[in-house]
Every structure is written in structure tokens, then in C-alpha cells.
Amino acid sequence: MEKEKNESIITKDGVSYLVPFILVTSCFALWGFANDITNPMVKAFSKIFRMSVTDGALVQVAFYGGYFAMAFPAAMFIRKYSYKAGVLMGLGLYATGAILFLPASWTGMYYPFLAAYFILTCGLSFLETSCNPYILSMGTEETSTRRLNLAQCFNPMGSLCGMYVAMNFIQAKLNPASTEERALLGDSEFAAMRDSDLSVLITPYLIIGAVIALMFLVIYFMKMPHNADKNHDVHPLATLKRICRIDYYREGVIAQFFYVGVQIMCWTFIIQYGTRVLMNEGMSEIDAEVMSQRYNIIAMVIFVTSRFICTFFLKYINAGALLGILAVVGSLLTLGVIFIDGRMGLYCLVAISACMSLMFPTIYGIALQGLGDDAKFGAAGLIMAILGGSVLPPLQANIIDQGTMFGMPAVNVSFVLPLICFLVIIVYGWRTYVRTK
């Protein structure tokens, strides 16, 4: 018993999984990079191809479509083969999608880029479906949630890199001509500007494609643990029926849907909220947008820092209890976003990121506890719950478009939706605490 207590969270039965843990954890940063280099591309593609914002938003449809479409096929693949095979397939599709940006740019058309995004995110779906439960398997079940939280700490680091690259190596280098100025260009002038901008846009994707290909080779030749690859039979319907009877798994999928929704809503609409607040203070619109983006980056830094801190506290506090506490604080901060106008409301919105930091990996870890080999299919359901990030934000956007509601700015009122999401997570945290205390 004393020996078990002294073992690290990446050791099981005296075997250390340090190197495999580092390699798989690096994949968390790589898909975080892809997520956050893509968000600004909605506006970039709209300008480059002289399209509406709605057409530009098809980038997100393709992005989340790949996640949703490939989650269960990925689960069937890793059930039949192994977690390592799933990671390799994910890296292969990720690299392929990124490199396909080059031939897409040769066409001078928008839709080939959407196909490249879809293939890329099919790879991300494979990675998330494989890597999360793979990390859970690299040690004892008692330390699984802490281990996953530690690995997930590196996901927002990749996100910060993606934000930085998008801002400094794509947005800053695109032709400064405005949407209105581009609309006045002749066909030949427009084509020349488009091709120049596309050469700027694709460069980071080609570089990351090469990095991913290198990572593929490293993991391919590295000996990885096989401790979770015991059952190669594929019985998807029977497995789904079995795991969906488990209350904490079924409720975990629901909680994850609402968590991803609240994360995307808070990070997407901080720009709209901050722009309104700062313009009311006298800033120009462009300066207010730039400053709001800086607040968004600060929120991500807080998110990263808080995840390390919360991972430490998980050693001493029940996972369900800590999840519930953070959701309660998140709810109170969201009330501040709604009812406290001005800079203090914006500070509340930034601070919400500290509360969100723990949630995805903790819900994930709780939902998969005790599933054994069924965790491969269980992971797919939790990855499909990422769909909350594409379903809920448009609902919030519709509220924001109203301008004012109930005598308040509609952007403030719109944060009722994140508040509802936090209430769902509070319930899940409480039920987990009652079940596991």
C-alpha cells in the first residue's frame, strides 16, 4: 500500500510511462494550436474571397463537422487496433489536411480549403478520441483524473501559440486593404491580391504539417504501452447500449456538451462585449477590437495557469466537489458579466477562464472511470459532445443581434446562456461528489 502511495501519477505496477506520456501529451498542444489558429480565419477568408461573414463561417462548420463525423469511426478503429494506431491515424490525417492547403491555394477557390479543414479535423477527432483515454490508461485509476488534467494543461499552451501565429504571421501580413476597398478592385487586381494573401495564409499550415509528419515518425518508431489494448472485437451497438446505461457517463456527455458551449461562447464573444465597453469609454472601434483581443489572450493565460493550480488541488479535493465549486464561481462571475456594466463586467468575463480551466478533462475523466476497454467508445461520445461549441454560440449571436433587451445591452443579456451551462455543470459536479465521497 505504501509503495502505491509513493508511485507517481504516470507509474503503474512499478512501470514508468514518462516518455509515452510526454509524446502523447505533446499531441494535446498540437490540436490546441489547430483550434486557435483557425478561429481568426473566418474573417480572413471572408476578406480574401470577398464573401459574407456567413460564408466565412463555413470554416467552423467544416471544422466541427470533422470532429463530429469521425468520433465513432475513430472509436471503432482504436477498438479494433490500438490507442497508438489511433494516434498515428490522427497525426496522419492532421498532416494531410494541413499540407492540402497548398493545392487548395493553387485553385484560387474557397471550397478546397473547407475540404482540407474537414480532413484536418477528422485527424483531430482521432487524436482526441485516442489520446484522452490513452493518458487515463498510463497509471492507476485513482490518479487518472489528475493525470488527464496534467496532460490537458498543454492544450491551451498550443492554443496560445495558435493565437500568436494567427495574429502575427497571418493577420498582420495580409494585405491591409479593407473589405470595401477589395470590393472595388477589378478581376485581375483582385486575383493578384487574393493569391498573395493565400500564400501568406497557407505558410503556417504547411509548417505545422511538416511538424506533425515528424511527430508521426517519432511515435511510429517509439515503443508505446499496450496495457489498454486487450480487446480487439468491435461491437459498437452492444457497447453503446452498455455504457449509456451508466448514469455518470450519460450525464458526463451532457455536461461536456454544455461545457464546450460555455467555453466557446465566453472566448468568442469577449470581442463583442469588450468592444462595446471600450467604445463607450471613447475608444475607436478598431482600437477597441484590438484591446479586446488582448483581453482574450489574458483570459487564455489565466486559463493555463489555473489548470496547473487546479490539477494540484485535485490531489486533495474530490474531483466532483472541485468541479462544482468552480462552476458556482463561474456562475457568479457570469452574473457579473450580465449585470455589471463597464470595465468590471469585462474583468468578470476574463476571470471566468480561471473557472473553466479544470472542466473539460475533469468531466472527461469522471465519465470514463471504470469503463475499462469500453472507454474507447465512451471517449467518442465525449468528443462528439464538442458539438456544443457549434450549436450554442449561434444562439448567443442571435441574442446579441437584437441590440438591446429588457433595457440592457443584448450582449450582456446573451450571457444568460453561459449561466445556464454552468448550472448544468454544478448539478453534474454535485452528483459526482455524492456518488464518490
ROVEX-644878 format. One line per 5 residues: number of its first residue (from 0); for each residue x, y, z of C-alpha. Coordinates in steps of 0.5 Angstrom, whole numbers. Each point is the difference from the previous one (the first is absolute). Layout:
<pts>
NUM) X/Y/Z | ...;
</pts>
This chain:
<pts>
0) 0/0/0 | 6/5/2 | 3/-2/-7 | -6/2/-4 | -1/7/4;
5) 7/1/-2 | -1/-1/-7 | 0/6/-5 | -7/1/-4 | 4/-3/-6;
10) 2/-6/3 | -4/-7/1 | 3/-6/3 | 7/3/0 | 0/1/-7;
15) 1/8/-2 | -4/2/-6 | 4/7/0 | 3/0/-8 | -7/-2/-3;
20) -4/5/5 | 5/5/-3 | -1/-2/-7 | -8/0/1 | 0/6/4;
25) 3/4/-6 | -6/-2/-4 | -4/4/4 | 4/6/-1 | -1/-1/-8;
30) -7/-1/0 | -1/6/4 | 5/4/-5 | -5/-2/-5 | -6/2/3;
35) 2/7/2 | 4/2/-7 | -7/-2/-3 | -5/5/3 | 3/6/-3;
40) 0/-3/-7 | -8/1/0 | 2/8/-1 | 6/-1/-4 | -4/-5/-5;
45) -6/5/-1 | 5/6/-2 | 5/-5/-4 | -6/-2/-4 | -5/6/0;
50) -5/-4/4 | -5/1/5 | 1/-2/7 | -5/-6/0 | 4/-3/-6;
55) 7/1/4 | -4/-3/6 | 0/-7/-4 | 7/-1/2 | -2/-1/7;
60) -6/-5/-3 | 6/-4/-3 | 4/0/6 | -5/-2/5 | -3/-5/-6;
65) 6/-4/0 | 0/0/8 | -7/-3/0 | 0/-4/-6 | 7/-4/2;
70) -1/-1/7 | -4/-7/0 | 4/-3/-6 | 7/2/4 | -3/-4/6;
75) -1/-6/-5 | 7/1/-3 | 3/0/7 | -4/-5/3 | 2/-5/-6;
80) 7/2/0 | 3/4/6 | 1/7/3 | 7/1/-3 | -4/-2/-7;
85) -5/6/1 | 5/5/2 | 4/-2/-6 | -6/1/-5 | -2/6/3;
90) 7/3/-1 | 0/-2/-7 | -7/3/-2 | 2/6/4 | 7/1/-4;
95) -4/-2/-7 | -5/5/2 | 5/6/1 | 4/-2/-6 | -6/0/-4;
100) 0/8/1 | 5/0/-6 | -4/-3/-5 | -6/4/2 | 3/6/-1;
105) 2/-1/-7 | -7/-1/-2 | -2/7/3 | -6/-2/3 | -3/-1/7;
110) -3/-7/0 | 6/-4/-1 | 2/4/7 | -6/-3/3 | 2/-7/-2;
115) 7/1/3 | -3/2/6 | -5/-6/0 | 6/-5/-1 | 4/4/5;
120) -5/0/6 | -2/-7/-2 | 7/-1/3 | -1/4/6 | -6/-4/1;
125) 4/-7/0 | 5/4/5 | -5/2/5 | -3/-7/0 | 6/-4/1;
130) 5/5/4 | -5/1/6 | -2/-7/1 | 8/-2/-1 | 2/5/5;
135) -5/-3/5 | 3/-6/-1 | 7/2/2 | 0/-1/7 | -5/-2/6;
140) -8/1/-1 | 1/4/7 | 4/5/-4 | -3/0/-7 | -4/7/1;
145) 7/3/3 | 4/-3/-6 | -5/3/-5 | 0/7/3 | 7/0/-1;
150) 0/-2/-7 | -5/5/-1 | 4/5/2 | 4/0/-6 | -6/1/-5;
155) -1/8/2 | 7/1/-1 | -1/-3/-7 | -6/5/0 | 4/6/2;
160) 6/-2/-6 | -6/0/-5 | -3/6/2 | 7/3/0 | 2/-2/-7;
165) -7/2/-3 | 1/7/3 | 7/1/-2 | 1/-5/-6 | -7/0/-4;
170) -4/6/2 | 6/5/1 | 3/-2/-7 | -7/0/-4 | -1/6/-5;
175) -3/6/4 | -5/1/-5 | -7/1/3 | -6/-5/-2 | -3/7/-3;
180) 7/1/-4 | 0/-7/-2 | -7/0/-3 | 2/6/-5 | 6/-4/-3;
185) 0/-3/-7 | 0/-7/-1 | 8/0/-2 | 1/4/6 | -4/-4/5;
190) 3/-6/-2 | 7/2/1 | -2/3/7 | -3/-7/1 | 6/-4/-2;
195) 5/4/4 | -5/-1/6 | -1/-7/0 | 8/-1/-1 | 0/3/7;
200) -5/-4/3 | 2/-6/-2 | 7/0/2 | -1/-1/8 | -5/-6/-2;
205) 6/-3/-5 | 5/1/6 | -5/-4/5 | -1/-5/-5 | 7/-2/0;
210) 1/0/8 | -6/-4/0 | 3/-5/-5 | 7/0/4 | -4/-2/6;
215) -4/-5/-3 | 7/-4/-2 | 2/1/8 | -6/-3/2 | 0/-6/-5;
220) 7/-2/2 | -1/1/7 | -2/-6/5 | -6/2/3 | -4/-3/5;
225) -5/-5/-2 | -4/-1/7 | -6/2/-3 | -1/-4/-6 | -2/-6/2;
230) -7/-1/-3 | 0/1/-8 | -7/-2/-1 | -5/5/-3 | -7/0/3;
235) -2/7/-1 | -7/0/2 | 0/-5/6 | 6/4/2 | -4/7/0;
240) -6/-3/3 | 4/-3/6 | 4/7/1 | -7/4/-1 | -3/-4/6;
245) 6/3/4 | -3/7/4 | 6/3/1 | 3/-1/-7 | -7/2/-4;
250) 0/6/5 | 7/2/-2 | -1/0/-7 | -6/5/1 | 5/4/5;
255) 5/0/-5 | -5/3/-6 | -1/6/5 | 7/1/2 | 3/0/-7;
260) -6/5/-2 | 2/5/6 | 7/0/-2 | -1/2/-7 | -5/5/2;
265) 4/3/5 | 6/0/-4 | -4/2/-7 | -4/6/3 | 5/3/4;
270) 2/4/-6 | -7/3/-1 | -1/1/8 | 7/3/0 | -1/5/-6;
275) -7/2/3 | 3/2/6 | 6/3/-2 | -3/4/-6 | -5/3/6;
280) 7/2/3 | 1/4/-6 | 5/-5/-4 | -1/0/-7 | -3/-7/-3;
285) 7/-3/-3 | 4/2/7 | -6/-3/4 | 0/-6/-4 | 8/-1/1;
290) 0/1/7 | -6/-5/1 | 4/-5/-4 | 6/2/5 | -5/-2/6;
295) -2/-6/-4 | 8/-2/1 | 0/2/7 | -6/-5/1 | 4/-6/-3;
300) 6/2/4 | -5/-1/6 | -3/-6/-2 | 7/-3/-1 | 2/2/7;
305) -6/-2/3 | 0/-7/-3 | 7/-1/3 | -2/2/7 | -7/-4/0;
310) 4/-6/-2 | 4/1/6 | -6/1/4 | -3/-7/-3 | 5/-4/5;
315) -4/3/6 | -7/1/-2 | -6/-4/-3 | 0/1/-8 | -8/1/0;
320) 1/5/6 | 5/4/-3 | -4/0/-7 | -6/2/4 | 4/6/4;
325) 3/2/-7 | -7/0/-3 | -3/4/5 | 5/5/0 | 0/0/-8;
330) -8/2/1 | 1/6/5 | 5/3/-5 | -5/-1/-6 | -5/3/4;
335) 5/6/1 | 1/0/-8 | -7/1/0 | -2/5/5 | 7/4/1;
340) 1/5/-6 | 6/2/-2 | 7/-2/1 | -1/-4/7 | -5/-4/-5;
345) 5/-1/-5 | 5/-3/6 | -5/-5/3 | 0/-2/-8 | 7/-1/0;
350) 0/-3/7 | -5/-6/-2 | 6/-3/-4 | 3/-2/7 | -6/-4/2;
355) -1/-3/-7 | 8/-3/0 | -2/-6/4 | -6/-2/-3 | 1/-4/-7;
360) 5/-5/3 | -4/-1/7 | -6/-1/-4 | 3/-5/-4 | 4/-4/5;
365) -6/-1/4 | -5/-2/-5 | 5/-5/-3 | 2/-3/7 | -1/-8/1;
370) -2/0/-7 | 7/-5/-2 | 0/-1/-7 | -7/3/-2 | 4/7/2;
375) 2/-1/-8 | -8/1/-2 | -1/4/6 | 5/5/-2 | -3/1/-7;
380) -7/2/4 | 4/6/4 | 4/2/-7 | -7/1/-3 | -2/4/5;
385) 5/5/-2 | -6/2/-5 | -3/4/6 | 6/5/-3 | -4/1/-6;
390) -7/-1/2 | -1/5/6 | 5/6/-3 | -5/2/-6 | -6/0/5;
395) 4/5/4 | 2/4/-6 | -8/1/-2 | -1/3/7 | 6/5/-1;
400) -3/2/-7 | -6/2/4 | 4/6/2 | -4/2/7 | -4/-5/4;
405) -4/2/6 | 3/7/0 | 7/-4/1 | 5/-1/-6 | -1/-6/-3;
410) 7/-2/0 | -1/0/8 | -6/-4/0 | 3/-5/-5 | 4/-3/6;
415) -6/-3/2 | 2/-6/-4 | 6/-1/3 | -3/1/7 | -5/-6/-2;
420) 6/-4/-2 | 4/1/7 | -7/-2/4 | 0/-7/-4 | 8/-1/2;
425) -2/2/7 | -5/-6/0 | 5/-5/-3 | 5/2/5 | -4/-1/6;
430) -3/-6/-3 | 7/-3/-1 | 2/3/7 | -6/-4/4 | 2/-6/-4;
435) 7/0/1 | 1/3/7;
</pts>
